[in-house]
Amino acid sequence: MSNQVAPGQVTPLSTVMRYVDRPWPMLIGGELVPGRTGTTMPVIHPADESVVARVPRGSAGDVDDAVAAAKAASGPWGRTPVPERAAALLDLAEAVERHGEELAWIDTIDNGSPISVMRNDYRMAVEQMRYFAGLALSLRGQTIPTAARDAIDLTLRDPFGVVGRLIPFNHPLMFAASKVAAPLLAGNCVVLKPSEQTSVSALRLGELAREILPAGVLNVVSGAGGEVGEGIVAHPDVPRIAFTGSVATGRLIQARAAATSVKTITLELGGKNPLIVFADADVDAAVDGALRGMNFRWQGQSCGSTSRLFVHRSLFGAFIAELAGRMQALELGDPLLEATDVGPLVSRAHYDRVRRFIDLGIADPALELVTGGTAPPGPGYFVPPTLFTAPAGPHGPLFSEEIFGPVLVAAPFDGYEQAIGLANALPVGLTASVWTTSLHTAMAAARDIAAGYVWVNWSSEHIAGSAFGGVKDSGLGREESLEEIESYTQHKNVYIRF
C-alpha cells in the first residue's frame, strides 16, 4: 500500500465538478425549494478539503412543510393500487440507473469513497428497489378461523401515513434510494433526511423523483441533525421513524420520539463485529475474509465491518503477517482515480475521531501497531488501513468502541468457549464472521454468537432477500427483506358476521 496519495497524478475533480457545482434545492410538496431561511451548508470534498458546493440548511419550518405535504399526499398514495406503486418504484429505479454515473461521481466528490465503490452503490440501490417492487403482491393479510360458521375474521395492512427516514453518510445514494423503497411500496409518504455531511445525491434523487412520484409522496429535507432530524423525530404527525446510524443517536431518537407520542421506530445501529478464525480454517480464505470484512474500500466506514479479529493462537503470527501484507498492498489515494482502493474519511471531525483512536492505540503498551497508523502528508482526510494486535488479549477502547474507520484490532484465543465469550463480550451484536472447516463448529458458533447476521466462511456480503439487522444495542427491526416492507404497515383486524 502506498501510505500517501499517489504522486504525479492530476485529480480529475474539475472534469466532474459539473455534477455538484450548481444550486441545490430541497424537494418539499413536489416543489424544489431553497428552504424557508435560505441558509446553506458547505459541501467539502474530503480528498483536498475544498468547498465544491453548498446545500440548503433546512429548518424546523421546512420539516413542518414537508410533513404537511406528506400527510396531505398520504391518503391518495395509500389508496393507489399496490401494482401502481410498484410501477412507480420501478420507474424511479430506472431513473437512478440512467443517471447512475452522475450519482456515483456526486457521492465520490461528497463522501470520499472511490468512484468504483460508488458505482457499485448505485447499482445495489437499483437492485434493491427492483427487489422491493417485485414483492408488491406479497404484502397481504390473513384469514383467521372463527367459532361462528356465519363469520369471518381477517387482517388488513394499513400504511402509517407519514414515515421519517434518517440515513447516514457512508452510502449516501444507496441508502437514500433503497431505504425509501419499502415505505413507499407499503403506501406511506416519506420525509427523507440525508446526513448533513453527504446530502447532494439525496437532493438529486429528489429532483428525479419529482418527475415520477405525485407531489408530497417523497420529500427531501437537508440540514443538521439537531434541527431537521430532531424536527422529524419529534413531529406529532410522523408516527413511523426509521434511522440508520450510531447507537448513541438511536437511543436519543427513542427518547425524543417517546416524549412526543407513541411511535413505531426501527433502528439499524452500530456494531463492533467479531471475525473468528478457528484452528482448522482455510487460512488463505480467512485472510481474504478479514480483509473484505473490514470494508476498507469505503474506509472501514460501515456498521457491519468485522473490526475485531480473533485468531486461534496456533495460527496467529502467520495470519497477522499475511493480513498485514495484503493491507499494505491496498492503494490509498485520490477517490476520483479508478485504481484507488481506499479514499479519505468523510469529514474533518470524523478524521479527528479516528486519529484519536489510533493515537490511543500507539500509546498503549499492551497493543502493537503492525501496519498503518501514520497519516500521509498533505491535505485530505486520509487514514491508511491500520492493524493493531493485542498479544495478551483484548484490551482498551480499540476493542470495545466502534471506530467506524479503517482500524482493525486482533487478538489470539485458545479454545471455542473463549472465542465465543470474546465475540459476545460487548453490548452490540450486528454481524459476525466464523471461519472453520468443521460443520459442528460452524453450526455451534452460528447458534452461540449473539448477532443478527452471521457469515460462515464468508464476510461483508448481504444476501438478496435475507433480513439484515442487529440484536442487543445494534438495533430494532429488520431490513432488505419482506419484513422491512411489512414493518411499514399496521395490522388491522376485521371481524364480519354474515
C-alpha positions in Angstrom: 0.0 0.0 0.0 1.1 3.5 -0.7 1.0 5.4 2.5 0.4 8.7 0.7 -1.8 9.9 -2.0 -0.5 8.7 -5.4 2.0 11.3 -6.6 2.3 12.8 -10.0 -1.4 12.3 -11.0 -3.8 15.1 -11.9 -7.0 14.9 -9.9 -9.9 15.0 -12.4 -12.1 16.9 -10.0 -12.5 19.8 -12.4 -13.9 17.4 -15.1 -16.7 16.2 -12.8 -17.5 19.3 -10.9 -20.4 20.0 -13.2 -22.3 17.3 -11.3 -22.1 19.2 -8.0 -21.3 22.9 -8.7 -24.8 24.3 -9.0 -27.6 25.4 -6.7 -29.2 22.5 -4.8 -32.8 22.8 -3.7 -34.8 20.5 -1.4 -37.9 18.7 -2.5 -41.0 19.6 -0.5 -44.5 19.0 -1.6 -43.5 18.5 -5.2 -41.6 21.8 -5.4 -37.8 22.4 -5.5 -37.2 25.0 -2.8 -34.2 26.6 -1.1 -35.9 26.4 2.4 -37.6 29.0 4.5 -34.4 30.6 5.8 -32.3 30.3 2.6 -29.2 29.4 4.6 -26.8 26.8 3.3 -24.1 24.3 4.4 -20.8 23.8 2.6 -20.1 20.6 0.6 -16.4 19.7 1.3 -14.5 17.3 -0.9 -12.7 15.0 1.6 -9.7 14.4 -0.7 -8.5 18.1 -0.7 -10.8 19.8 1.8 -12.1 22.2 -0.9 -15.7 23.6 -0.8 -17.3 22.3 -4.0 -20.9 23.3 -3.5 -23.5 24.4 -1.0 -26.7 22.7 0.1 -29.8 24.0 1.9 -29.7 24.0 5.7 -33.2 23.1 6.4 -35.1 24.4 9.5 -38.0 23.2 11.7 -40.3 25.2 9.4 -39.1 23.2 6.4 -39.8 20.0 8.3 -43.3 21.2 9.1 -43.9 22.0 5.4 -42.6 18.6 4.3 -44.6 16.7 6.9 -47.8 18.6 6.0 -47.2 17.8 2.3 -46.6 14.2 3.1 -49.7 14.0 5.2 -51.8 15.5 2.5 -50.5 13.1 -0.1 -50.7 10.0 2.2 -54.4 9.4 1.6 -54.3 9.3 -2.2 -51.0 7.4 -2.2 -52.2 4.9 0.3 -55.2 4.2 -1.8 -53.2 3.8 -5.0 -53.2 0.1 -6.0 -50.1 -1.7 -5.0 -49.1 -2.6 -8.6 -49.2 1.1 -9.5 -47.0 1.9 -6.5 -44.6 -0.8 -7.6 -44.6 0.5 -11.2 -43.7 4.0 -9.9 -40.9 2.5 -7.8 -39.6 0.7 -10.9 -39.7 4.0 -12.8 -37.6 5.6 -10.0 -35.1 2.7 -10.1 -34.8 3.1 -13.9 -34.1 6.9 -13.4 -31.4 6.1 -10.8 -29.8 3.6 -13.2 -30.0 6.0 -16.1 -28.3 8.7 -14.0 -26.0 6.2 -12.2 -22.7 7.6 -13.4 -23.6 11.1 -12.4 -24.8 9.9 -9.0 -21.6 7.9 -8.5 -19.4 10.9 -9.1 -21.6 13.1 -6.8 -21.1 10.6 -4.0 -17.3 10.3 -4.6 -16.9 14.0 -4.5 -19.2 14.4 -1.5 -18.3 11.3 0.5 -14.7 10.4 -0.5 -15.2 6.7 -1.2 -13.5 5.6 -4.5 -15.5 6.0 -7.7 -15.5 2.2 -8.3 -17.2 1.7 -5.0 -19.8 4.4 -5.6 -20.7 2.9 -8.9 -21.4 -0.3 -7.2 -23.6 1.6 -4.6 -26.0 2.9 -7.3 -26.2 -0.5 -8.8 -27.1 -2.0 -5.5 -29.7 0.7 -4.9 -31.3 -0.2 -8.2 -31.3 -3.9 -7.4 -32.9 -3.3 -4.0 -35.6 -1.0 -5.4 -36.5 -3.6 -8.0 -36.4 -6.3 -5.5 -39.0 -4.5 -3.3 -41.2 -3.7 -6.3 -41.2 -7.4 -7.1 -42.6 -8.1 -3.6 -45.6 -5.9 -4.1 -48.2 -8.6 -4.2 -46.6 -10.4 -1.2 -47.9 -7.6 1.1 -51.0 -9.3 2.3 -53.1 -10.1 5.3 -54.5 -13.3 6.7 -57.8 -15.0 7.4 -58.3 -16.5 10.9 -60.7 -19.4 11.6 -63.7 -18.4 13.8 -66.0 -20.4 16.0 -69.1 -19.0 14.3 -69.9 -20.5 10.9 -71.5 -17.3 9.7 -68.5 -15.1 10.3 -65.0 -14.4 9.0 -62.0 -12.8 10.7 -59.3 -11.2 8.5 -56.4 -8.8 8.8 -55.5 -5.8 6.6 -52.3 -4.0 6.3 -52.6 -0.2 6.5 -49.8 2.2 5.9 -48.8 4.6 8.7 -49.2 7.6 6.5 -46.0 9.6 7.0 -42.6 8.0 7.6 -39.5 9.8 8.7 -36.3 8.2 7.2 -32.9 9.3 8.5 -29.9 7.9 6.7 -26.1 8.1 7.4 -23.1 9.4 5.4 -21.4 6.1 4.4 -23.6 5.1 1.4 -25.4 8.4 0.5 -27.2 7.5 -2.7 -27.6 3.8 -2.0 -29.4 4.5 1.3 -31.4 7.4 0.0 -32.8 5.4 -2.8 -33.1 1.9 -1.3 -34.3 3.0 2.1 -37.3 4.8 0.8 -38.4 1.9 -1.4 -40.2 -0.2 1.3 -42.2 2.6 2.9 -43.3 3.9 -0.5 -44.3 0.5 -1.6 -46.3 0.0 1.6 -48.3 3.1 0.8 -46.6 5.7 3.0 -45.2 9.1 2.1 -41.7 9.8 3.2 -39.7 12.7 4.6 -36.1 11.8 3.9 -33.2 13.4 5.8 -29.8 12.7 4.4 -26.6 13.1 6.5 -25.5 16.8 6.7 -22.1 15.5 5.6 -23.3 13.9 2.4 -26.6 15.4 1.2 -26.1 16.1 -2.5 -27.1 12.7 -4.1 -30.2 12.6 -2.0 -31.2 16.1 -3.2 -30.5 14.9 -6.8 -32.7 11.9 -6.1 -35.4 14.3 -5.1 -35.2 16.0 -8.4 -35.5 12.7 -10.2 -38.4 11.6 -8.1 -40.3 14.9 -8.7 -40.8 13.8 -12.3 -42.1 10.3 -11.3 -44.0 10.4 -7.9 -47.0 12.5 -7.0 -46.3 15.7 -5.1 -45.7 15.1 -1.4 -45.1 11.4 -1.7 -41.3 11.9 -1.3 -39.8 14.9 0.4 -36.1 15.5 0.9 -35.0 17.9 3.6 -31.3 18.5 4.2 -29.9 20.1 7.3 -28.4 19.5 10.7 -29.4 16.6 12.9 -30.3 18.8 15.8 -32.7 20.8 13.6 -34.1 18.7 10.8 -33.5 15.3 12.4 -35.0 16.5 15.7 -37.9 18.1 13.9 -38.8 14.9 12.1 -38.4 12.6 15.1 -40.5 14.9 17.4 -43.2 15.8 14.9 -46.6 14.6 16.1 -47.7 13.8 12.5 -44.8 11.4 11.9 -45.9 8.1 13.5 -43.1 5.9 12.0 -39.4 6.6 12.2 -36.5 4.6 10.7 -32.9 5.5 11.5 -29.5 4.2 10.4 -26.6 5.4 12.4 -24.8 5.2 15.8 -26.1 3.6 19.0 -25.9 6.8 20.9 -28.1 8.7 18.3 -30.5 5.8 18.1 -31.1 5.9 21.9 -31.6 9.7 21.7 -34.2 9.1 18.9 -36.1 6.6 21.0 -36.2 9.0 24.0 -37.1 12.1 21.9 -39.9 10.3 20.0 -41.4 8.9 23.2 -41.6 12.4 24.7 -43.9 13.4 21.8 -46.1 10.4 21.3 -46.1 6.6 20.9 -44.2 6.0 17.6 -43.1 2.9 15.8 -39.3 3.0 15.4 -36.8 0.8 13.7 -33.1 1.3 14.2 -30.1 -0.1 12.3 -27.3 0.8 14.6 -23.6 0.3 15.1 -21.5 -2.8 15.7 -18.1 -3.9 16.9 -18.3 -7.1 15.0 -16.1 -10.2 15.6 -14.4 -12.3 13.0 -13.3 -15.7 14.4 -10.7 -17.9 12.8 -10.6 -21.4 14.3 -7.6 -23.6 14.1 -9.0 -25.8 11.2 -9.9 -22.8 9.0 -8.8 -22.3 5.4 -6.2 -19.7 6.3 -5.8 -18.1 2.9 -9.6 -17.7 2.5 -9.9 -16.4 6.1 -7.3 -13.7 5.4 -9.2 -12.6 2.4 -12.4 -12.7 4.5 -10.8 -10.5 7.2 -9.6 -8.0 4.5 -13.1 -7.9 2.8 -14.9 -7.9 6.2 -13.3 -4.6 7.2 -14.8 -2.8 4.1 -11.6 -0.9 3.6 -12.8 0.1 0.1 -15.2 2.6 1.9 -12.5 3.3 4.5 -14.0 1.0 7.1 -17.0 3.3 7.4 -19.5 0.6 7.8 -21.5 -0.6 10.8 -21.1 -4.2 9.6 -17.3 -4.1 9.4 -15.7 -7.1 11.2 -13.3 -4.8 13.2 -12.5 -7.3 16.0 -10.4 -10.2 14.8 -9.8 -13.3 16.9 -7.5 -15.9 15.6 -6.6 -19.3 17.1 -3.2 -18.9 18.8 -1.7 -21.7 16.6 -2.3 -19.5 13.5 -2.0 -16.1 14.9 1.5 -15.0 14.0 1.4 -16.2 10.4 -2.1 -15.0 9.9 -1.3 -11.5 11.1 1.8 -11.3 8.9 -0.2 -12.3 5.8 -3.0 -10.0 6.5 -0.7 -7.0 7.1 0.9 -7.6 3.7 -2.4 -7.6 1.9 -3.5 -4.4 3.8 -0.2 -2.7 2.7 -1.0 -3.6 -0.9 -4.1 -1.5 -0.9 -3.7 1.8 -2.8 -4.6 4.8 -0.6 -5.3 7.8 -2.8 -7.5 10.1 -4.8 -11.0 8.7 -4.8 -11.6 10.0 -8.3 -9.0 7.7 -9.7 -10.1 4.3 -11.0 -7.1 2.5 -9.4 -7.7 3.8 -5.9 -8.7 1.2 -3.3 -9.0 3.4 -0.2 -10.1 7.0 -0.2 -10.3 9.7 2.5 -12.7 9.6 5.5 -15.8 11.7 5.1 -15.1 14.8 7.2 -12.5 16.6 9.4 -14.5 15.8 12.5 -14.6 12.1 11.7 -10.9 12.1 10.7 -10.0 13.6 14.1 -12.1 11.0 15.9 -10.4 8.1 14.1 -7.0 9.6 14.6 -7.7 9.8 18.4 -8.3 6.1 18.5 -5.1 5.4 16.6 -3.1 7.6 18.9 -4.6 5.8 21.9 -3.5 2.5 20.3 0.0 3.7 19.6 0.4 5.0 23.2 -0.9 1.8 24.8 1.9 -0.7 25.7 -0.5 -3.6 25.6 -1.1 -3.0 21.8 1.3 -3.4 18.9 1.0 -1.4 15.7 1.5 -3.8 12.8 0.8 -1.6 9.8 -0.7 1.8 9.0 -1.2 4.4 11.7 0.7 7.2 10.1 -1.4 9.7 8.1 0.1 10.8 4.8 1.3 14.4 4.3 -0.8 17.0 2.5 -4.5 17.9 2.6 -7.4 15.5 2.8 -8.8 13.2 5.5 -6.6 10.1 4.6 -6.0 7.3 7.1 -4.2 4.2 5.9 -5.6 0.7 6.7 -4.3 0.2 10.2 -3.8 -3.0 12.2 -3.1 -3.4 15.9 -2.6 -6.6 17.8 -3.1 -7.4 21.5 -0.9 -10.5 22.2 -2.1 -10.7 25.8 -5.8 -10.5 24.9 -8.4 -7.8 24.0 -7.6 -4.5 25.8 -8.9 -1.0 25.8 -11.2 1.2 23.8 -10.0 0.0 20.4 -11.6 -3.4 21.2 -14.7 -2.0 22.9 -15.8 1.0 20.9 -16.9 1.3 17.3 -14.3 3.4 15.5 -16.0 3.5 12.1 -12.8 3.8 10.2 -10.0 1.6 8.7 -8.7 0.3 12.0 -8.7 -3.4 12.7 -7.7 -4.9 16.1 -6.7 -8.5 16.6 -6.1 -10.9 19.5 -5.4 -14.7 19.8 -7.6 -17.2 21.5 -7.1 -20.8 22.7 -10.5 -22.6 22.7 -14.1 -22.5 21.4 -15.6 -21.2 24.6 -13.1 -18.4 24.9 -13.7 -17.3 21.3 -17.5 -17.2 21.8 -17.0 -15.3 25.1 -14.9 -12.7 23.3 -17.4 -12.4 20.5 -20.3 -11.8 22.9 -18.5 -9.6 25.4 -19.9 -6.3 24.1 -23.4 -4.8 24.3 -23.7 -4.7 20.5 -24.5 -7.6 18.1 -24.9 -6.7 14.4 -22.7 -9.1 12.4 -20.2 -11.8 12.9 -18.0 -14.0 10.7 -16.8 -17.5 11.5 -14.1 -19.4 9.7 -13.8 -23.2 10.1 -13.9 -26.4 8.1 -15.9 -28.2 10.9 -19.6 -28.4 10.4 -20.0 -28.9 14.1 -18.0 -25.7 15.0 -19.8 -23.7 12.3 -23.3 -24.6 13.5 -22.4 -24.3 17.1 -20.9 -20.8 16.6 -23.8 -19.6 14.5 -26.1 -20.7 17.4 -24.0 -19.3 20.2 -22.9 -15.9 18.8 -25.2 -13.0 19.7 -25.5 -11.2 16.4 -28.3 -10.5 13.9 -26.3 -11.6 10.8 -23.7 -14.4 10.8 -21.4 -15.5 7.9 -19.7 -18.8 8.0 -16.5 -18.9 5.7 -17.6 -15.5 4.3 -17.9 -11.9 5.3 -19.4 -8.5 4.4 -21.8 -9.5 1.6 -25.6 -9.0 2.1 -27.6 -11.8 0.5 -30.6 -10.6 -1.5 -33.8 -11.2 0.4 -32.2 -12.0 3.7 -33.2 -9.9 6.6 -30.5 -7.6 7.9 -30.4 -6.1 11.4 -28.9 -6.4 14.9 -29.6 -7.6 18.4 -28.8 -6.0 21.7 -27.8 -2.4 21.2 -27.3 -2.8 17.5 -30.9 -2.1 16.7 -34.5 -3.0 16.3 -36.2 -4.4 13.3 -35.0 -6.0 10.0 -34.3 -4.5 6.6 -33.7 -5.6 3.0 -36.4 -8.3 3.0 -40.2 -8.7 3.1 -40.0 -8.0 6.8 -38.9 -4.4 6.0 -42.0 -3.8 3.9 -44.3 -5.3 6.5 -42.7 -3.1 9.2 -44.1 0.0 7.4 -47.7 -1.3 7.8 -50.1 -1.6 10.7 -52.2 -4.6 11.3 -56.0 -4.0 11.3 -58.2 -6.9 12.3 -61.7 -7.1 10.7 -64.4 -9.4 12.1 -67.5 -9.8 10.0 -70.8 -11.6 10.9 -72.8 -12.6 7.8 
